[in-house]
Amino acid sequence: MSVKHNSEIKFKVGLDENKVPEEISWTAKDGGIENEASKSIMISVWDHKKKDTLRMDLWTKDMPVDEMKQFYHQTLVSMADTFERATDDQKMSATMRDFCDYFAEKLELKK
């Protein structure tokens, strides 16, 4: 299998004097995204040699807590969806979605 095309996703993080994120933007030209502002990012990378996940979670200091709770909920839901597509484990995916419903209920995210 040979690579036919390379695609880049770039994140730009503007920091204050204490290296706390003030601005985050990202670009994914293949997806039509150019310098789009964001308040938070979560990145997970699988290190297949160490069999470990490398992570980076960043959010700007003006990210509202209610939006952070919603961001986490939506991330958990999408992880359940991705887990099902990747493993075809419908039973565990349903269990994950049950937890997502519980999470949303406890945080009063669903009206």
Contacts in CASP RR format, 6 or more apart in sequence:
PFRMAT RR
TARGET T0000
AUTHOR 0000-0000-0000
METHOD contacts of the structure
MODEL  1
MSVKHNSEIKFKVGLDENKVPEEISWTAKDGGIENEASKSIMISVWDHKK
KDTLRMDLWTKDMPVDEMKQFYHQTLVSMADTFERATDDQKMSATMRDFC
DYFAEKLELKK
7 28 0 8 1.000
7 29 0 8 1.000
7 30 0 8 1.000
8 27 0 8 1.000
8 28 0 8 1.000
8 29 0 8 1.000
9 26 0 8 1.000
9 27 0 8 1.000
9 28 0 8 1.000
10 26 0 8 1.000
10 27 0 8 1.000
10 28 0 8 1.000
11 24 0 8 1.000
11 25 0 8 1.000
11 26 0 8 1.000
11 41 0 8 1.000
11 43 0 8 1.000
12 23 0 8 1.000
12 24 0 8 1.000
12 25 0 8 1.000
12 26 0 8 1.000
12 27 0 8 1.000
12 35 0 8 1.000
13 21 0 8 1.000
13 23 0 8 1.000
13 24 0 8 1.000
13 58 0 8 1.000
14 21 0 8 1.000
14 22 0 8 1.000
14 23 0 8 1.000
14 24 0 8 1.000
15 21 0 8 1.000
15 22 0 8 1.000
16 22 0 8 1.000
16 61 0 8 1.000
20 61 0 8 1.000
21 58 0 8 1.000
21 59 0 8 1.000
21 60 0 8 1.000
21 61 0 8 1.000
22 60 0 8 1.000
22 61 0 8 1.000
22 62 0 8 1.000
23 37 0 8 1.000
23 60 0 8 1.000
24 37 0 8 1.000
24 38 0 8 1.000
24 39 0 8 1.000
24 40 0 8 1.000
24 41 0 8 1.000
24 58 0 8 1.000
24 59 0 8 1.000
24 60 0 8 1.000
25 35 0 8 1.000
25 36 0 8 1.000
25 37 0 8 1.000
25 38 0 8 1.000
26 33 0 8 1.000
26 35 0 8 1.000
26 36 0 8 1.000
26 38 0 8 1.000
26 41 0 8 1.000
27 33 0 8 1.000
27 34 0 8 1.000
27 35 0 8 1.000
27 36 0 8 1.000
39 59 0 8 1.000
39 60 0 8 1.000
39 62 0 8 1.000
39 63 0 8 1.000
39 67 0 8 1.000
40 57 0 8 1.000
40 58 0 8 1.000
40 59 0 8 1.000
40 60 0 8 1.000
40 63 0 8 1.000
40 67 0 8 1.000
40 68 0 8 1.000
40 71 0 8 1.000
41 56 0 8 1.000
41 57 0 8 1.000
41 58 0 8 1.000
41 59 0 8 1.000
42 55 0 8 1.000
42 56 0 8 1.000
42 57 0 8 1.000
42 75 0 8 1.000
43 55 0 8 1.000
43 56 0 8 1.000
43 57 0 8 1.000
44 53 0 8 1.000
44 54 0 8 1.000
44 55 0 8 1.000
45 53 0 8 1.000
45 54 0 8 1.000
45 55 0 8 1.000
46 52 0 8 1.000
46 53 0 8 1.000
46 54 0 8 1.000
47 53 0 8 1.000
47 54 0 8 1.000
59 68 0 8 1.000
69 107 0 8 1.000
69 109 0 8 1.000
70 109 0 8 1.000
72 103 0 8 1.000
73 100 0 8 1.000
73 103 0 8 1.000
73 104 0 8 1.000
73 107 0 8 1.000
73 109 0 8 1.000
76 96 0 8 1.000
76 99 0 8 1.000
76 100 0 8 1.000
76 103 0 8 1.000
77 97 0 8 1.000
77 100 0 8 1.000
79 96 0 8 1.000
80 93 0 8 1.000
80 96 0 8 1.000
80 97 0 8 1.000
80 100 0 8 1.000
81 93 0 8 1.000
83 89 0 8 1.000
83 92 0 8 1.000
83 93 0 8 1.000
83 96 0 8 1.000
84 90 0 8 1.000
84 93 0 8 1.000
87 93 0 8 1.000
101 110 0 8 1.000
103 109 0 8 1.000
104 110 0 8 1.000
END
